[in-house]
Amino acid sequence: MTTPFPFTAVVGQDDLRLALLLNAVSPSVGGVLVRGEKGTAKSTAVRALTSLLPEVAVVPGCRFSCDPASPDSGCPDGPHDGGGGGASRPARMVELPVGASEDRLVGALDIERALAEGVKAFEPGLLAAAHRGILYVDEVNLLHDHLVDLLLDAAAMGASYVEREGVSVRHAARFLLVGTMNPEEGELRPQLLDRFGLTVEVSASREPDQRVEVVRRRLAYDDDPAGFAARWADEEAAVRQRIVAARELLPSVRLGDGALRQIAATCAAFEVDGMRADIVMARTATALAAWAGRTDVLAEDVRQAALLALPHRRRRNPFDAPGLDEDKLDETLEEFSGDDDPDPDGDGGGPGGGGGRPQPDEGPAGDGADAARPAEGEGEPAPGGAGEQSPVRAAEPFRAKVLSVPGIGEGVAGRRSRARTEHGRTTGARRPQGTLTKLHLAATVQAAAPHQRARGRSGRGLVVRRDDLRQATREGREGNLVLFVVDASGSMAARQRMSAVKGAVLSLLLDAYQRRDKVGLVTFRGSAADVALPPTSSVDAAAARLESLPTGGRTPLAAGLLKAHDVLRVERLRDPARRALVVVVTDGRATGGPEPVAMASRAARLFAADGIASVVVDCESGPVRLGLAGRLAGELGGTAVTLDELRADSIAGLVKDVQRRAA
């Protein structure tokens, strides 16, 4: 077994170390989400934490880690005698793979034995193994929605339920949830994001001395893992003793009314949703005081708790930059620094009073996507006749119509197009291929019924054999690849119109984020087309590329379509089950390249020949309309919609029209 990398040897990750240690002191803080670029020791730090946790007392032979002092009365391995002797084992860190099945997470019930013998033969899953320990999810933002739902349920109730056609098993599942993610690969679902108590942003140090030390320690560990661990053993032992001391001190820590008012005022000032942030801040501030060896929570504890507990709860959409305005935080804490009782008249002393909540636009960073956008400039055409203009800011995004791929796919779970999935409504039954996961009870009984006399049935029970079992087929929703092909040429460069176009694409990007799609961005202008963003799950990366998109020059429509077709060809090799939806944003003009109109027509027919679903967003404006976008949509085998029709509150039959024309 490889010696774990010492926790104290993780260099330059002070906030990450502190957040993990606070959860070790007080597991009720609620876990940690670690956001950062690749190669920043996120996983190393999390795995190293396990060696610092105190041992866990368990009932001998219990697969669900029941506490001998207070065993779970509903434990499937019970009942256990309370107060009996127990055994100790190290705290576990259980890793949940992104591609795990539902049965691997919650456990599997032997349906055949349950039906034929009435026996609850249950094999525990990862939630049972993580009980009273750490559940670690690397790349948590890539976790499938159905696993996210199960995690949310278990985290909320502290228990896991396995239901199979009326046969149920329940067991306790209380764990410290730790997740790591690279924001470049996509954002996390808001419901799961809120379940993490704390969040930290990590990045590689830019200090040469610190980078040298990281490399030196890594090489020393690779050369002699055991010797390296022994070198840091004394420091780890000191940290472990400090954790134990802080746990013992924790019940004595006093969270005064003044600190509570500061917590409430801070959460109100930053407009976080719900009350979970207040509770997490209170628990974090208390743990900070215990870690420092104090019995009173100070303002500095509240400030540090806010920096750890609030940034991920302020994001309203994936385009908002994470983080807190620290000047605004200091002003709020200073305003509510007094220890006096709240003003009984409610007009200035508390978080709901007139002076207790700064205006949303105070401070240098505001909410929403505008905080990360460059200021809109007027921009003049570049010299030399190129006609290039500086980037224009996108208009305010809106709720977009749902565009879907026709037919039924078999791609990854999502929320856009119809697909055969493991979850959703039951549409039929089939013989199971491999392990039975979703029993179709009526079809199973129907298959077994004709054979009861031949099988010697004598009692009331039904004699069921493996050949009788039927797997339910279900229909749900899948995520697609939404590839945007955006015209950035001079014909689209009128600044007001380009602002509206960017706002429409931004709206579709937000819709793609909510529906768990991958997105890509191809732009064309001048004499060529570029892949501005290869297919990715990070819609905020697409939004950033869209913001900096310059405009001007000729319109090489054919080049844009051919580039998009090539992107789809490569992506089909990588992910053949994921279907694509191409969204072409243009006025339909083609002026770049040889025989621009004829070449664009030929390129469009490639999409129709391959059966690729497409929508053309018609950006033509003015009193005289040529209808070129509609003609392009016909050649693509798709449909055309105007910018106004793209809004969710217009043209109720848009989706049906898209499906009808593409069928």
Summary of the structure (lengths in Angstrom):
residues: 663
radius of gyration: 29.2
end to end distance: 57.1
largest distance: 94.7
contacts: 2197
relative contact order: 0.09
helix: 40%
strand: 18%
